[in-house]
């Protein structure tokens, strides 16, 4: 290799090093913010929901209860590994105890049942269903008087399935902030 080629490669390396050093100094001085984007931001919520559904369709998640599916959804789709969250005595707690449960308001916004649901919302049902425990499901599509949802343990056994649900006894939706 000629001295000219080695010198040229060396100059490129020095330029890259100089640029990296300038960016580092600018970041320290607060002139430029260098922060990595969260992994969840790289893909849309709708895509993350589709990926979650595809990975879990036909399988019981956790205990097979509706709340177990939602806990898994929160971790996989929102990147939130919950502690102290609702569902110990019933799915309705996600709505009824929203303000008192750790992390819910940081990750979700309450939306009235009369609103149009969006893909990725959690549909929360009252204690009038689910033998007094209520029910919670992941919304795939709002179809007017019914919802297409992904759920488990609702007249389908413990396996996670796509199905339609009426909006009767719907308390409202929890809309992800992600």
C-alpha positions in Angstrom: 0.0 0.0 0.0 1.4 3.4 -0.9 2.1 6.1 1.6 -0.5 8.3 -0.2 -3.3 5.7 0.5 -2.3 5.3 4.1 -2.2 9.1 4.6 -5.6 9.5 3.0 -7.2 6.8 5.2 -5.5 8.3 8.2 -7.0 11.7 7.3 -10.5 10.2 7.0 -10.1 8.6 10.4 -8.9 11.8 12.0 -11.8 13.8 10.5 -14.3 11.2 11.9 -12.6 11.4 15.3 -12.7 15.2 15.2 -16.4 15.2 14.4 -17.1 12.7 17.2 -15.1 14.9 19.6 -17.0 18.1 18.5 -20.3 16.4 19.0 -19.3 15.1 22.5 -18.2 18.6 23.5 -21.4 20.1 22.2 -23.5 17.6 24.1 -21.6 18.3 27.3 -22.1 22.1 26.8 -25.8 21.5 26.1 -25.6 22.8 22.5 -26.6 19.5 21.0 -28.7 16.8 22.8 -27.6 13.3 22.0 -30.2 10.9 23.4 -31.0 7.5 22.0 -34.7 7.1 21.1 -36.6 4.4 23.0 -37.0 1.1 21.1 -40.8 1.4 21.2 -40.7 4.7 19.3 -39.1 3.0 16.3 -42.3 1.2 15.3 -45.9 2.5 15.5 -48.3 1.4 18.2 -50.4 -0.4 15.5 -47.4 -2.4 14.3 -46.5 -3.4 17.9 -50.1 -4.4 18.6 -50.1 -6.6 15.4 -46.8 -8.2 16.4 -48.1 -8.9 19.9 -51.3 -10.5 18.6 -49.5 -12.6 16.0 -47.1 -13.9 18.7 -49.8 -14.8 21.2 -52.8 -15.8 19.1 -54.0 -19.3 20.2 -51.9 -19.5 23.3 -52.8 -19.0 26.9 -50.7 -16.2 28.4 -49.7 -16.4 32.0 -52.6 -17.7 34.1 -55.0 -17.6 31.2 -57.0 -14.8 32.7 -57.8 -11.6 30.8 -55.6 -9.5 33.1 -52.6 -11.8 32.5 -52.8 -11.1 28.8 -52.9 -7.3 29.4 -49.9 -7.5 31.8 -48.0 -9.3 29.0 -49.2 -6.7 26.5 -48.0 -3.8 28.6 -44.5 -5.3 28.8 -44.2 -6.3 25.1 -46.0 -3.3 23.5 -45.5 -0.4 25.9 -42.2 -1.6 27.5 -43.8 -1.3 31.0 -43.2 -4.1 33.5 -45.8 -3.3 36.0 -45.7 -3.7 39.8 -48.6 -2.9 42.0 -51.1 -2.7 39.2 -54.8 -3.7 39.1 -56.3 -7.0 38.4 -55.8 -8.7 41.8 -59.6 -9.1 42.3 -60.9 -8.1 38.9 -60.4 -6.5 35.5 -62.8 -3.7 36.4 -60.0 -2.4 38.8 -58.1 -1.0 35.8 -61.0 1.5 35.4 -62.4 1.9 38.9 -59.0 2.3 40.6 -57.2 4.1 37.8 -55.8 7.0 39.8 -54.7 4.8 42.7 -52.8 2.2 40.8 -49.1 2.7 40.3 -48.1 3.6 36.7 -51.5 3.5 35.0 -51.9 7.2 34.5 -48.3 7.4 33.3 -49.0 4.9 30.5 -52.7 5.3 29.8 -55.4 7.9 29.4 -59.0 7.2 30.4 -61.4 7.6 27.5 -65.2 7.4 27.8 -67.1 4.4 26.5 -69.1 6.7 24.1 -65.8 7.6 22.3 -64.6 5.6 19.2 -62.0 3.1 20.3 -58.6 3.0 18.7 -56.4 0.0 17.9 -54.3 -0.8 21.0 -56.8 0.7 23.5 -57.8 -1.5 26.4 -61.6 -2.0 26.6 -62.6 -2.4 30.3 -65.9 -3.9 31.2 -67.9 -3.6 34.5 -68.6 -6.1 37.2 -71.9 -6.9 35.4 -69.9 -9.4 33.3 -67.1 -11.9 34.1 -68.8 -13.3 37.2 -68.4 -10.0 39.0 -64.7 -9.5 38.0 -65.4 -7.5 34.8 -63.3 -8.1 31.7 -60.5 -6.4 29.9 -59.5 -6.8 26.2 -57.2 -5.3 23.7 -59.1 -3.4 20.9 -58.2 -4.2 17.4 -61.0 -2.2 15.7 -64.2 -0.3 16.7 -67.1 -1.6 14.6 -69.8 0.7 15.9 -71.9 -1.3 18.3 -69.3 -3.9 18.7 -65.5 -4.1 19.1 -63.1 -6.5 17.4 -60.8 -7.4 20.3 -57.9 -9.7 21.2 -58.6 -11.4 24.5 -58.5 -14.5 26.6 -60.8 -16.2 29.1 -64.1 -14.8 27.7 -66.3 -17.7 26.4 -63.2 -18.9 24.5 -61.3 -20.8 27.2 -57.9 -19.6 28.2 -56.4 -19.3 24.7 -55.9 -15.8 23.3 -58.2 -15.1 20.4 -59.6 -12.4 18.1 -63.3 -12.0 18.6 -66.2 -9.5 18.6 -67.6 -8.1 21.8 -70.6 -5.9 22.4 -70.2 -2.6 24.0 -72.8 -3.4 26.7 -71.4 -2.9 30.2 -68.3 -1.2 28.8 -66.9 1.2 31.4 -64.5 2.8 28.9 -61.1 2.6 27.2 -57.6 3.0 28.5 -55.6 4.6 25.6 -51.8 4.0 25.6 -49.8 7.2 25.7 -47.0 5.4 23.7 
